[in-house]
């Protein structure tokens, strides 16, 4: 599984550290393997998870999760997982097929109304993780894949940052839970709004996992490198952040991490 990544992060699968905002960032590569890791990690730890999935369908995540030994369908049935299938909700809203229930607006209501108002999405997250019975789980977790899609759907950068701010204040501070979000970025990108959001999130993150493609291009034995940034300066002003860099290879049911230049192919 992803035991190697847990060791690199110093994370206990039985007792996740509460109150953390973790940013998953990818450049020139697909960082979705990190999303699958955290989804299976928190479900195994007995946490209540609200998964705002804007990129793929439920069946996609479930197939990958089963390879990692986690059944998302069973997690939904027992009330541990609340899954928002963003692709379906978007289509239903755009084509008018989603019927709004009184007092329960669509989480993606901004598509029909104001692009600067993500209150409906926040209220969905808050209601999902503070519903009666939620206290029976180890802790609330919000997982978003991926935040950049909200910008592509027309949400303003300020609205996206406000949404994350309120989620952090509610989950990390009040409920002692965790927030994990994935964003795409590129230092050469001309998308100024996306880079504004990425840079702001980096500034407020407790932990950053930055997956990058190799500068030299494709390699079958090394799929990319990951930069792990522990934001020590966030808690201790004046201190330097702790940065670790590893290369990795993605396999069917596992991801192998190793120091740069020390892949099995090289040795």
C-alpha angles and dihedrals in degrees: 000000000000095000090126092059091049089053092050090051094042089234123160112219090209098049117025114200108256129223098036130138109206122192119203110198129181132189126183090351143061112267095184091112086072091056091053090049095053093042093055092038096057095041091052089049090057097249125151105245130199106194116196099195110188099158110048140022126262091251091057093053091043093053092052092043091053089056086056092049098257126118111209093187091057090045090054093048093052091048097248096113127049108191124196109195099206097185093058094042091052093051093046091051095045094048094038096242097125114089113210116224119219109270092006110086120182112274088232095050091133087080089070100031133022119352088207095060120079095158092117090057092048092047089052091053093045093048092047095052099037098044118127110283095028090111089068089073127078094254142317120273131187116203121185125190105208129353094186089069090068089061091048089053090056105265113145120244091242091053092050092049091046090051092053091044092056092044091052092047092048102039106028099036107027104028097029091232135128139258123206122181134175122215132177119226143169128192088216095048121124090206098108094177093056093046090049090055093045094050092047092050091049089055093055100038124112091202131018124196107190116189114195134182118240115272088221093057133241122001124174093213098043117041098181146305131272126211114205112201118188105197097222090156090064091067099026112039113214094028123113120247115249110243126189125179125200137165121230145198121207116219131180096272103007147039119222119209126197141161116276112280094013102097118138090251092059096044 
